[in-house]
Amino acid sequence: MTLPGDGPARLHGTALRVTVYLGESDTANGRPLYSEIVHRARAAGLAGASVFRGVEGFGASSRVHTSRLLSLSEDLPVAVVIVDIEQHVRGFLPVLEELVGEGLITLDEVEVVRYAGRPGSARG
């Protein structure tokens, strides 16, 4: 999916951000769904993916999930955020459609101001 000379090292300017909202307890292929998405995004050559765990939220089910001490909910909201050029993100959407049964997937146009790895780090 990554094109020669058009990979993550050249990510700047206009890009797309895909955000996947799901539950912490959602799974795919025997692992947490958020982890499956991150690993598939890496295998697809996307520029990067991050997972953010929420402290409280609700979605289509209207059930509130919270991390408060007295709450019984352990299915906290999770957001997986991926930013890359439009072609790469749109190429990855079928993977997300396949993996995400319950949840929300959004796309936003963003402007990348800086994208740099650590000096001497190599993708491996």
BELQUIZI-V703203 format. One record per backbone hydrogen bond with DSSP energy under -1.0 kcal/mol. NH is the residue of the N-H (numbers start at 0). CO is the residue of the C=O. If there is no record, write none. Layout:
nh->NH co->CO
nh->NH co->CO
//
This chain:
nh->5 co->2
nh->9 co->6
nh->10 co->7
nh->12 co->111
nh->14 co->109
nh->15 co->83
nh->16 co->107
nh->17 co->81
nh->18 co->105
nh->19 co->79
nh->20 co->103
nh->21 co->77
nh->23 co->75
nh->25 co->22
nh->27 co->30
nh->30 co->27
nh->32 co->25
nh->35 co->31
nh->36 co->32
nh->37 co->33
nh->38 co->34
nh->39 co->35
nh->40 co->36
nh->41 co->37
nh->42 co->38
nh->43 co->39
nh->44 co->41
nh->45 co->40
nh->49 co->80
nh->51 co->78
nh->53 co->76
nh->56 co->64
nh->61 co->58
nh->64 co->56
nh->66 co->54
nh->70 co->67
nh->75 co->73
nh->77 co->21
nh->78 co->51
nh->79 co->19
nh->80 co->49
nh->81 co->17
nh->83 co->15
nh->88 co->84
nh->89 co->85
nh->90 co->86
nh->91 co->87
nh->95 co->91
nh->96 co->92
nh->97 co->93
nh->98 co->94
nh->99 co->95
nh->103 co->20
nh->105 co->18
nh->107 co->16
nh->109 co->14
nh->111 co->12
nh->120 co->117
//
